[in-house]
């Protein structure tokens, strides 16, 4: 496999993307089961098998188009089913279940940073790292970036993203009911946000402006962590 070739690029973005999305969705189900709702387990959606979670558009088509266009890469999978009525505390349980996905992505980004640091330490002194080390390095780097963007993107307070569930849980009940009325139109809002507005006003850079700053801040700290784990440079 050529590190500059198309197959290499696809492999090193597809693997991190699928893993990040699958763990994100399964985390919702794990937390829901812990809080009293076994729906995901009953429907066998707590599996880490990607085929159980792939959404053709959100997992494959959209990330591919974003990658080809040079935009930040993110996506989604088929939502893990959660029946909030079965949670022991439906309101706050909904907040915890929704937050579990993005939090998992941030933890995975942390693990990727540590992995990058360990890889640098392991290959330190090599005249030229082999293809295996380069492949792992590219996957870890993309895994870190994808998880940061996926976690931040899903915190946007737009239905059906996790951020909207968190907002509904913390708002007073009357305001939550009003806010919940936009949920049936959530996909239209997302389409306008991701496609229509960028098409007519590309200079707005909405995604970059909303998600870019926190991702950059977190990414800088994870880069420092990776450097710390890698150890001092050889003299």
C-alpha positions in Angstrom: 0.0 0.0 0.0 1.4 3.4 -1.0 1.2 6.0 1.7 0.3 8.6 -0.9 -2.3 6.5 -2.7 -6.0 6.6 -2.6 -6.4 3.2 -1.0 -4.2 4.3 1.9 -6.1 7.5 2.4 -9.5 5.7 2.3 -8.2 3.0 4.8 -6.7 5.5 7.2 -9.9 7.6 7.3 -12.5 4.8 7.1 -11.1 2.7 10.0 -11.0 5.7 12.5 -14.4 7.0 11.4 -16.2 3.6 11.7 -14.6 2.9 15.1 -15.4 6.4 16.4 -19.0 6.2 15.3 -19.6 2.7 16.6 -18.2 3.4 20.1 -20.2 6.7 20.2 -23.5 4.9 19.5 -22.8 1.9 21.7 -21.9 4.2 24.6 -25.4 5.6 24.5 -26.8 2.0 24.8 -24.4 1.1 27.6 -25.3 4.1 29.7 -29.0 3.6 29.0 -28.8 0.0 30.2 -27.0 1.1 33.3 -29.7 3.6 34.0 -32.6 1.2 33.6 -33.4 1.0 29.9 -32.4 -2.4 28.2 -33.9 -1.5 24.8 -30.6 -1.5 23.0 -29.5 -4.7 24.5 -32.9 -6.3 23.7 -32.4 -5.3 20.0 -28.8 -6.5 20.0 -27.4 -3.0 19.3 -24.7 -3.1 22.0 -22.5 -5.0 19.6 -19.2 -3.5 18.3 -19.9 -5.0 15.0 -19.9 -2.0 12.6 -22.5 -3.6 10.3 -25.2 -3.3 13.0 -24.7 0.5 13.2 -23.8 1.7 9.6 -26.0 4.3 8.2 -25.3 4.5 4.4 -25.4 8.3 4.3 -24.1 9.3 7.7 -21.3 6.7 8.0 -20.1 6.4 4.4 -21.4 9.0 1.9 -21.2 12.2 4.0 -17.7 11.5 5.5 -16.4 10.6 2.0 -17.8 13.8 0.5 -16.4 15.9 3.3 -13.0 14.3 3.0 -12.9 14.8 -0.8 -13.9 18.5 -0.4 -11.3 19.1 2.3 -13.9 20.0 5.0 -13.8 18.7 8.6 -14.8 15.0 8.5 -17.7 13.8 10.7 -20.7 11.6 10.4 -23.2 9.4 12.3 -24.5 5.9 12.5 -28.0 4.5 13.0 -29.0 5.7 16.4 -29.0 3.1 19.2 -32.6 2.8 20.4 -33.2 4.3 23.8 -36.7 4.4 25.4 -36.3 7.3 27.8 -39.5 6.3 29.6 -37.8 3.2 30.9 -35.0 5.1 32.5 -35.2 5.3 36.3 -35.0 9.1 36.0 -36.1 9.9 32.5 -35.1 13.6 32.5 -31.6 13.4 33.9 -31.1 9.9 32.5 -31.7 11.4 29.0 -29.0 14.0 29.7 -26.5 11.3 30.8 -27.3 9.0 27.9 -27.0 11.8 25.4 -23.7 13.0 26.9 -22.2 9.5 26.8 -21.6 9.5 23.1 -19.5 12.8 22.8 -17.7 12.0 26.1 -16.7 8.7 24.7 -15.3 10.4 21.6 -13.2 12.7 23.7 -11.9 9.8 25.8 -11.0 8.0 22.6 -9.2 11.1 21.3 -7.2 11.1 24.6 -6.3 7.4 24.1 -5.2 8.2 20.5 -2.9 10.9 21.7 -1.3 8.6 24.2 -1.0 5.9 21.4 0.7 8.4 19.1 3.2 9.3 21.9 3.9 5.6 22.6 4.4 4.9 18.9 6.9 7.8 18.6 8.8 6.4 21.6 8.8 2.9 20.1 10.1 4.0 16.7 12.5 6.5 18.1 15.9 5.9 16.6 14.7 4.1 13.5 16.3 5.3 10.3 12.9 5.0 8.6 9.7 3.6 10.1 8.1 0.7 8.2 4.8 0.8 6.4 3.1 -0.8 9.5 4.3 2.0 11.8 3.2 4.7 9.2 -0.2 3.1 8.7 -0.8 3.0 12.5 0.5 6.5 12.9 -1.9 7.9 10.2 -4.8 5.9 11.7 -4.1 7.2 15.2 -3.8 10.8 14.0 -7.1 10.6 12.1 -8.7 8.7 15.0 -7.8 11.6 17.3 -9.1 14.3 14.8 -12.3 12.4 13.9 -13.2 11.8 17.5 -12.7 15.5 18.4 -14.9 16.6 15.5 -17.5 13.9 16.1 -17.8 14.7 19.8 -17.9 18.5 19.3 -20.3 18.2 16.3 -22.8 16.1 18.3 -22.9 18.6 21.1 -24.5 21.2 18.8 -28.0 21.8 20.2 -29.8 20.8 16.9 -32.1 17.8 16.8 -31.4 15.0 16.5 -27.8 15.6 17.8 -26.9 14.8 21.4 -26.7 18.4 22.3 -30.4 18.9 21.8 -31.2 16.1 24.2 -28.9 17.6 26.8 -30.6 21.0 26.3 -34.0 19.5 26.7 -33.0 17.8 29.9 -31.6 20.9 31.6 -34.3 23.3 30.5 -37.4 23.9 32.7 -40.2 21.6 31.6 -42.3 24.3 29.8 -39.3 25.5 27.8 -38.2 21.9 27.1 -41.7 21.2 25.6 -41.4 24.3 23.3 -37.8 23.4 22.3 -38.9 19.8 21.6 -41.4 21.0 19.0 -38.5 21.6 16.5 -37.4 18.0 16.7 -39.6 16.8 13.8 -37.8 19.4 11.6 -34.3 18.6 12.9 -33.1 16.9 9.8 -34.2 19.8 7.7 -32.3 22.2 10.0 -29.2 19.9 9.7 -29.5 19.9 5.9 -29.8 23.6 5.8 -26.9 24.0 8.2 -24.6 21.5 6.3 -25.6 21.9 2.7 -27.8 24.9 1.8 -26.1 27.7 3.8 -22.5 26.6 2.9 -23.6 26.4 -0.8 -25.0 29.9 -1.0 -22.7 31.5 1.6 -19.5 29.5 1.7 -17.7 32.4 3.3 -19.7 31.8 6.5 -17.7 28.7 7.4 -20.3 27.8 9.9 -19.0 24.4 10.9 -15.4 25.7 11.3 -16.5 28.7 13.3 -18.7 26.7 15.7 -16.7 23.6 16.1 -13.2 24.7 15.1 -12.2 26.7 18.3 -13.0 24.0 20.9 -11.5 21.3 18.7 -8.4 23.3 18.2 -8.1 24.0 21.9 -8.5 20.3 22.9 -6.3 19.2 20.0 -3.4 21.5 21.2 -3.6 20.0 24.7 -3.6 16.4 23.3 -0.6 17.2 21.1 1.2 18.3 24.2 0.2 15.1 25.9 1.5 13.0 23.0 4.8 14.9 23.1 5.1 14.3 26.8 4.4 10.6 26.4 6.9 10.4 23.5 9.6 11.6 25.8 12.5 14.0 25.1 14.0 14.2 21.7 17.3 12.4 21.3 20.4 14.6 21.4 
